[in-house]
Each structure stands twice: as structure tokens, then as C-alpha cells.
Amino acid sequence: MADPKGFLSTPRQEWPRRPVEERVRDWDEVYVPGALLPIISKQADRCMDCGVPFCHQACPLGNLIPEWNDLVSREDWRAASERLHATNNFPEFTGRLCPAPCEAGCVLAINQPAVTIKNVECAIADRAWEEGFVPARPPDRLSGRTVAVIGSGPTGLAAAQQLTRAGHTVAVYEKDDRLGGLMRYGIPAFKMEKRQLERRLEQMRAEGTKFRVSTAVGRDVGAAELRARHDAVVIATGATAWRELDIPGRDLAGVHQAMEYLPLSNRVCEGDLQVSPLSAAGRHVVIVGGGDTGADCLGTAVREGAASVTQLDIYAQPGAERDEDAEPWPTYPKVYRLSAAHQEAGELRTAPAADADARLFAASTLRFTGDEDGHVRELHLVEVDAGRRPLPGTERVLPADLVLLALGFSGPDRRDGLIDQLGIELAPRGTIVRDPGFATNVPGVFVAGDAARGQSLIVWAIAEGRAVAAAVDRQLTGGSRLPTPIGPYDRPMIA
């Protein structure tokens, strides 16, 4: 630690966001460009280099956080980049999209604001690209073995990069017309500009990874044919089977899944469309679901010019501080958080009937009602108690021209036929069954990420991609020098 008293003398300072009235007029990232690097060395100084760094335990990737905090505080950016990339293939993704469980586990967070670990990570990644510290790393020689990776989200890309660097010939199959999975069409550009993704894809191409877009395995190419063509197959399709809301009025026009809505706005940003067919412009929008996907819909609707936006959360509003009895340190606490989208909605007063940040907590949707043309016009809700039981006399109605369901995902989508054609075994909840070595019941077929875990975090996705790559490499060669950061049922560790 460069400054032994840094955590005492330096207050927490986060990457400042651009003014709301400015950023809602574009799709650029919400943060002030160039404002992170001038503050980040002092923020890294706040790391205490504690004897037992619980941030390691909290991070599925096992990131070497105290090490690169110390290097950043000394402004040794090259060494910091090396230590960061030793455990994380895509820190510019996690530095923007991860909810930072590492900060919840920071020892300083016991009685002070945690170290800004996520901001430090993002600063290292961005500086590394600026300084050319992350060149392509093609293998010295090829193994003669081939691997198919199905899915190009963070799990698939991490697995593909690790296996390519190990010398295997890797082809990534993506059903969409562009690579990136949910990072491409599910995450709005104001959270992560797509240039971050394109830069890594170019690096992977230079290393030798092959990509096949607009190719749904099971539909455009037979799953059995693909299995016969490769020495191993990694399923990394994610959990894209969305949860439904089976209530009266669900079949009305104007009620859509969040993942029907978000890809269209992303396609507008990509230049594919002039205007989204589901644009929120001039509409009263209600989002059912209080998670990150719902917040993404909220920020998108604000930028599209919605007449009003309200987000419903079935849970009660959490407190501002950790509940030490229910969620003691270093567990990840359920506390009140104000995302960029909620800040925007609150300052612009987009939902006068909701709380200051456009959210209605402890709210359960009862039904939708529509007009004579069959289009949704109202959402009926009721307040609920901690057990989700309706409270008598609390029914209310919200105007709703566009309703977006952001209720999460249950497992991999089976519509393409991949799972059925291979005869993959599924768990009762719809995820793919695997053994501790990431292998499915079909020889030579492995699975990692949300397709097996269920809906999870981007850090878990990358960690599982790295771990499944080591498992595949071990089967193909009899051993592996690739790191195994996790097992599917284990806590993270460094190999």
C-alpha cells in the first residue's frame, strides 16, 4: 500500500456522471469522459492491503484486487494491467456492468464507504487499451484439436479466448447477426458503448478465433453435425427463456417482454433502424420488475421521450444501510441503490405517481385493461406486505400505453432445437445439468454460464467461461495450464 493512511485521509469519490439533461439526449455512456483517471490513484490508495482480503472471496473471478490497487496508487499501469488480466479476460466489461460484489466484501466497508474497486478496474482496462498494453496473444503452435463454442456472450467469449490461446482451433457460433449476446442487444449503449465490445472481438480475431454469426445451432446447422465436426462443444447460450406474467390482459397489444424491447433500441443505435417499432416516445410506460433489466428499460424509455415511466418492484424499498442481522458483512446487501437511469427518471419527474426515482415498491400487478381496439391502456396494481400478500384497500390504476415485463429468465431457450437434438439433460428449473467438470450427459459436450447456473452476474459468466476452457483443454490434452478460477459449485480461488 503506497499510503498506509489513505483510507483515513481520502474520502470515497466515484466516477462522476454527466448532467442528466445532457446525457438523456444521447446514447453515450453516462460518465464524464476523462474524469476518472485524475482521481483514481488516490482512490486506489484507500485500499488497506488487509491481511485477509475478503474482496477475493466476494469476486467469482478471484481478481487480485489489493495487488492492482497498490500498482495503480503508484501509477504503474502496465503491471496493474498484467495483474488484472491474469484473472479477467474483459475487465472493461465488468468495470462497467458488474454490480461489484467485491465492494460489498471490502474490509473497509465494515465501517466506511468501500474502496471504489469497480472504478479502479475500469480505469486500468481503459488505460491499458490507450497505452497498448493488451496486444493480441495468438498461440505459439496449434494443438490440432477443434472446439465449437455456442454463444458469444461473456461466457462464450471468455471460453473461446482461453481455448484459442491454449492452441486449439475455436469457432464461435452466434444466432444473432452481430456478436456479443446480451452485451450487444440487451445492454443499452449508455451503460457500455459497443466500441468496448468491438475492440475485444478484433483482438480475438487477431488471435485466431473464428466467428460464425446468424447461425443458430439446431436450426441453421444441426447440433449432431456440429458435435461430429469438432473434438468438443461448449454450450454458452445463456439463460434467455424469459419469465411470463400470467394475469388477465396479458394478451393485449402493447404488453411486451423487456428483451423484445431492448434489442430494438440497440438496433437503432447500430443504425439498423430509424425508429424502434416499440418506441416509448409519447407513451405512458410501466415496467414490471425491479431489477437491472427493468432499469435498462427505464433509461431507454426516458431517452426515447416517454410521456411517463414507472417501474414496479414487488419487494419493499430497502434501507440505505446494511441490515447487519439479516445480511452481515461481507455478504452482498440489499440496500437502496440509485442507478443512472433512476437518477434520470427522478430528476426529470417522469413518473409523478411513483416515488422520486420512478419506482413503486411493494407493488404487485393484478391485471391489464385495454381499449376497444385491444391495446393496453391501464395497469391495475395492489400494494403487498413482506410476504407478498395483497393489502386490502390499496388497489390503484396507472395509465399504460406500453408495458414491459422484466421478470428475469429461467434457463436456456429451447426453440432452436439444440438441447433436444443433442439429448441434453435438463434440471427441473430448466437449466442444463452438468457434473463438477462442466460436462453434460453427452460425451464431449460441456456447458457453462447462465445456461447451467441460471440467471447470474457477468463476473460469474466470465469466470465460468475461463473454468470450462480449462476443463475442455484438460480433456483434449490430458492436462491444462489454463487457470481454473472456479468450479460450478465452489467458491472462487486462484489456481
N, C-alpha and C positions, 0 to 999 in steps of 0.2 A: 504494500500500500504506500503510495507516494506521500500522502498526507495522513498521518495517524489520527489527526483531529478533524479530518474533512467532514465526517458525519455530524460533528458538533458545530462546526463553523459555517457550513454551506447548507442552505435550505434546498429542498427539492424544487426543481424547476423543469417543467416539461416542454416539449417542442411546441411552440405557440401556433395556434390555428389562425388562419386568415379571418378577417372580419366576415361575419355571417352574410351581410348584404352583398359582399363581393363574391364569396365562394358559391352562393346558391345560383349565380348567373352563369356558372360554367361547370365542367365535369372534371376539372383538375383536382389533384389531391388537396385536402383541406388545410395542410400545414403551410406555414410561411417558408418559401424556398430559401435555402441558405441560412436559416436561423438556428439550425440545430448544432452545427459544428462549433460555433463560437462558445457555446455553453457546456458542451458535453464533457470536456476534460475535467472540469470542476465537478460535474455530476458524478463522473466515474470515481473521483476522489472520495465520494461519500461511502464507497464500499469499504467495509471494515476488515476484509480478508479474514473473516471469522474462522475459528478452528474447525467447526463443523458447518460447512456451507449448505444450509437447507434449500437454497435455490437450486442446487443439483438435484435433490430429491424431488422437488416440485416440477422440474423440467423433464418431459419424456425423452428429450434428445440428450440429456446429461450434459448440457452445454457447460464449458469451463469458465463460468461467469466471473469468479474472482480473478482469474488469470487475465482475461482480456479487459476487465475493468482496470486493473493495475497498468496494463500496457497502454490503454487509452489515456489514463491520467498522466502518463509520461510521454504521450503523443508518439508512441511507436506503432504507427498504424499498420505497417507491414506485418509485424509479429502478431498484432491483435487480429488481423485478418486470418493469419495462419491458424491461430488457436480457435477462432470462431468457425472456420470452415472445416476444422478437424472433426466436428460433430454435427454440422448443419450444412447441407448442400445449398440451401436457399435462404440465407438469413435476411435478405431484403424482402422476402415474402413474410416471414414470421415477424420481422421487425415492424411490419405494418398491420398484419392481420391477426396475430396471436393475442389472446386475452391476457397474456403474461401471468400464468400461474407461478412463475419464478418470483415475481414481485410479492405475491401473497406469502411465499415461503422465505422471503428475505429476513434475516435475523434482525436487521434494523427495524423492520415493520412491527416488531413486538411492541414498541412504544413510540415510534416515529414514522413519518412517511418513508416508504421503501425507496431503495435506490431505483433510479429510472433505467432499469435493466433493458427494457424493450427499446427505449430511445438510443441507448448506447449501442445495442446490437445493430439497429438501423443505420446509425452513423458510421459504424465500422464497415458495413456492407456497401454503403454508398461511396465512402472514401476509397474502398478497395477497387471499385469499378472506375472511379475517377483517376486513380493512380496506376491502373493496370496491374493490380496485384492478383487478379483472378483469371489468368490465361487458360485456354483450353488445355486439357491434360489427356491427350489420346494415349492408349496403351502402347507399351514398347513392342509387344507382339500379340498376335491373336491366338486364342485357345482352340479355334476350330469348332466351338460349340455355339449354338444359336438359341436365343431366348426371345419369346414373344411377350410383350407387356401390354395388357388390355386396359386402356385408360390412361389419360395424360394429365390427371390431376397431380397434386403434390406427392402422393404415394407412388404413382406410376413413374413420374419423372425422377424421383429420388432413386427408386429401384433401377431404372434404366441407366441413370448416370453411373451408379456404383458398379453395375454389371459391365457396362461398356469400359469403364476404367480398369476393370479386372481382366479385360481381354476378350470378352465374349461379344459376339455379333448380336446386337439387340435391335428389334423392330418394335416400335410403339404404335398400337392401333387405337385410333380415336374416332368415335362415331360422328362427332361434330365436324364442321368444315374448318375449324381452327383448333389449335392445341391449347391445353390449359385446364380443361374441365371446368369446375365451378369458379376457378380463378379467372377464367376467360368470360364466361357468360353469367355467372352467379354473383360475383363480387363487383359492385359498381366501381367505375374508374375513380371516383372521388376518394375511395379507400385505398386503391392501388392502381396507379396508371399502368396500362398494358405494356408500356415500354420496359417495365421491370421484368415482365414475363418474356417478352421477345428477346431480350438480351441473354437470358439463360438458355433459351431454346437455340439461339445461334451458337452459344458455347457448346451445347450438347451435339449439335450437328457437326461442328468442327472436331469434336472428339470421336465421332463415328457413329453416333446413334442415328438410326433410320426412323422416319416417321411416316405413318400412313393415315391421312385424315379422311373424313367422310367414309369410314369403313367400320360398320357395326358388325362385330364378330357374332355369328349366329344368324345374321340376315344377309350381309353382303359377302361374307366369307364364312364357310361352315366351321363350326367350332372343332369338330373332329378332324377336319382337314388341317386346320391351323395347328392342332396338337400333334398331328403326324409330321408336320413340316419342321417342327422345332424340337430341340432337346428338352426344353422346359417352357412352361407357360405361367405367367404371373397375372392373376386377376386383380386389378386395382380400379374397379369401376366405380367405387364409392357407394354411398347409400343414397340413391336418388328416387326411391319409391316414396312419394310424399304421403303424409297422413291426411286423411279426409275429415270433414266435419259433417256428420250425417244428421242434419236437422232440417226442418221444413224450410223450403225456399232455396235449398242448395242448388237446384237446377235452374234458377233464374239466370238470365243473361246478365253479365257484369260481375258475377262471382267467379273468381279465378284463383288458381294456385299461385303463390309467390314466384315459383320457378317457371310459370308461364309468362309472368310479367317482367321479371328482371332481365332475362335474356334479350327481350325485345329492346329495352332501353340500352343495353350494351351494344346491340347491333346498330342502333342509331349512332352511338359513339364510334363504332368501327366504320361507319359510312355505308352500311348496307341498306339502311332505311332513312328516309327523310324524317318521318314521324312514326313513333310506335303505334301500332293498331290498338294498343291498350293504354294509350297515354292518359295520364291523370289530369291533363290540362282542363281547368274549369270544372272539375268534378269534386264531389264530396267523397273522400276516400276513407274507408275504415279498414285497418289491418288487424286481423285476428291472430294473435300470437305475440308474445313479449320478448322474443329472443333476438339474436343478431340479424337473422334473415328479415324479421319484421322491421328492424331499424334500417336495414338497407333499402327496403321498400319505402320507408318513411322519407329518407333522404332523397330517393329518386323521385317520389311524388312531389316533394317540395320544389325540386329543380324543374319538373315538368309543368309547374304552375297550377297545382291543385287548388280548388276553392277552399277546401279544408282537409286536414288529415288528422285522424285519431288512431292511436294504436292501443289495442286491448290486451291486457295481461291478466291471466286468471289468478295469478299469485298476488298477495298483498304487497304493498310497497315496502321494500326492505329499509332498514335503518341506515343511517350514514356511517355507523361504526360497526365493526365486527361483533357478533354475539359470541362472547368467549365461552359460554356454556354449550351452545349448540355447534359452533364452528371454531374451535380453538386454533390458535396459530400452531402449525403452519398450513392448515387446510385452506382451500380456496373459499373465501367467504362470499355469501350472498349479501352484498351491500348495494346501496343505491349508487348507480353509475350513470353519468350523463355523457352519452356518446355525442359525436359531432352532429349526427342527424337530429338527436333530441334537442341539442342546443339550438340548432337552426329552427326547428319547429316551434320551440318555446319563444325565441326572440321575435319570430315573425308572427306569433299568435295564430298559428294555422288551425288550432282546434280549441275554440273558446269554450266548448262544452267539456273539455278534458282538463287534466292537470297542466301545470305550467310548461311541461315538456312534451305535451301532446299525448301523454299516456293516461289511460284509465286502468287503475289497478283493481284487483279483486273483482273482475268483470267477466261474466260468462255469457256467451252468445246463446240466445234461445231460438231465434228464427229470423228469416229474412222475409220481407214482403215487397211486392213489386207493383208495377202499373199494369194497365190493361194490355200492354204490348209484351208483357213477360219480362221486363227489365227490372232489376233490383232498384228499390228506392229507399228502403228503410232497413235498419238493423235493430232488432229488439234484444236487449240485454238485461241482466239482473246482477246485482251485487252478490258476492258469495262470502262465506266465512272461511276460516283457515282450513276446514275440511272440504271446501268447495261445495258446501250446501247453500242453496239459494236463501237469501234473506227476504222475508215477506215485505211487500210494500216498497221494494227498491227497483222495480222494473222501470226501464226508460227506453226511449227510442232515439236513435241517431240517424240523420239523413245519410244515405249511402247510395251513390251512383256507381261506385266501383268498390268491391270488397276483395281483399287479398288475404288468402289463407296461408299463414306462415307458421305451421304447426309441427315442423320438423319432418324427419324422414325415418323410415322403419328398416330399410335394408336395400340391397341392390334391385334394380329394375329388371324384371324377368321377360319383358315384352320382346326383346331381340332374340331370345331363344338360346343364348349362350349357356345358361345354367342347365336348362332341360336337355339340350343336345349332348352335353358332357356327362349328365347324370350326377351333378354336384349335389351333395347332401346339404340340406338347409336346417338351421336351428328353428325351434318353434316361433321365434320372433322374426324370422325371415332373413337372418344373416347367414353367411356361409360357414359351415363347420370346418374347423382345421385342428391339427394337432399342435403341440408346442413348437414344432419346427416349421410352422406356417403351411404345411402340406394339407391338401384336401384329400377326400377319399379316392380321387382319381390320380393314379400314378403320374408323376411329372407335372402336376398342376398345383400351383401354390396360390395363396390368397393373402392379401394384406390390406390394411387401411379400413375405411368405413364399411366396405363390403363384408368384412368379418367382425369388426368391433361394433358396428353400428355408428350412428352419427357422432362425431367426435371433433377434436381440435386439429388445426393444421400442424401443430407440433407433433401430435401423435401420428398424423398421416406421414410426415417426413421420416419420423423415427421408424415407423413400421416399414416404409419403403427401403430404408437402409438395412434393417434387420432381415427382411425377406431376401434382399440381394445376397447377403452373407449366407443364408440358408441354401439358396439356389446354387451359389458358387461352390459351396461345400459338397452338394450332391453331384455336381458336374465334374469336380476335380478331385474329390476326396479330402479336401481341406480348403481353408479360406483365410486370407489375410485381411479381408474386409472387416471393419468393426461391426460388432453386434450390440447396438445400444440398448436393445430391449428384447425380451421375449413377449409373446402375445399376452401372457398372464402375469408378467413380472414387473417390478418397479424398474426404472431406468438404471443403467450402470454403464461405465466406460470399459470397453474391452481393450 
